[in-house]
Amino acid sequence: MATIGVVGLGTMGLGIAQVFAAAGFTTITTDAHAPARDTARARMADALAARVTAGKLSEADRDATLSNLRAVETLSGFAPCDLVIEAIVERADAKQALFAQLETIVSATTILATNTSSIPVATIASTAQNPDRILALHFFNPPTAMKLVELAPHAGTSATALATARTLTEAAGKTVIQCPDRPGFIVNRCARPYYGEALALLEEGIPAAHIDAAMQAAGYRLGPFALIDLIGADINLAATLGLNAAMGNHPRYHAFAALRDQVAAGHLGRKSGQGFLFPAKTDPAPDPAIALRIEATLVNEAAWLLTEGGTSAQGIDTAMKLGLNFPRGPFEALSQHGKSAILATLAALESAAPPHLKTRYLPAPALEAL
């Protein structure tokens, strides 16, 4: 089998390493921070022990997984790798410097993959000697549990690198969805309306509990405010601001005052003990109109991404269901509601939109063409 390398042994990197080691791949790892490197095997052993105790993993499989893990002190140990995935700090210069070092060590055919969720793959590849080998394999947290991996090439990624990266990642048990090298890829971008439109409704005076009740009644496991409370308002705001900047401050990615105020007040959700809804428990009667409105904006954002190319409606639906545990993808919601209802909802919202949200609800060309 191929040899896999993982650079960066934080929670994400160690999880990715466990995924490949559990699938039978020799997995070489390192971290510039010696304690992270030195404790990698023990941390993975603890994670596996919990699965053994729960009856989800045999002792033999645990031992096999651990036997596939190798931690090395320097990047020279990555020479045998067929695929190296970086899970280091989210800084383009750091990722470029790492790949520059690796290119002097690994073979000419070794694929270099970034786990970035926010930096353009083209930017990371721009300083490489062989940019055709560079692509993104974006795992979701925790990698051991989440089935989805977004595969994002840049314009110069070779077809061979793309096919090999898919094959290796699928062999590790993941569902791989190709997406364009666009801000937020699929899930982080197409999820924005779930939070954003809920915040727009809150701005209009609809209580957060009513909004969440509507989405749960529509089949969503968590409403948007419960999800913000779970993820952290600060994390949600950072993702919104990043996408807003990357997309030219378009009103579809507006950072609403209520979200900014939560972060400023330190009301981050579960981790701070107070959020939009946490720890209160309410059960108001759901309003189907709220669910239609939020799903209409989810459909429209997905249609804008589809318009830009590089993915498919089925791929977007699969990614959203696997990446966020949504009950249906945006295009499945489109089929459920009907295009006329979605377009009518968007038209009414655009007509009533306040100045700071004008153009937010204009329908994507792909939506009108479907």
Helices and strands as residue ranges (DSSP letters): E 3-7, H 11-22, E 26-30, H 34-38, H 40-53, H 59-67, E 69-71, G 75-78, E 83-86, H 92-103, E 111-114, H 121-125, G 131-133, E 134-139, E 148-153, H 159-171, E 175-178, H 187-190, H 192-203, H 208-217, H 224-231, H 233-246, G 251-253, H 257-265, H 288-308, H 313-324, H 330-337, H 339-352, G 355-357, H 365-369
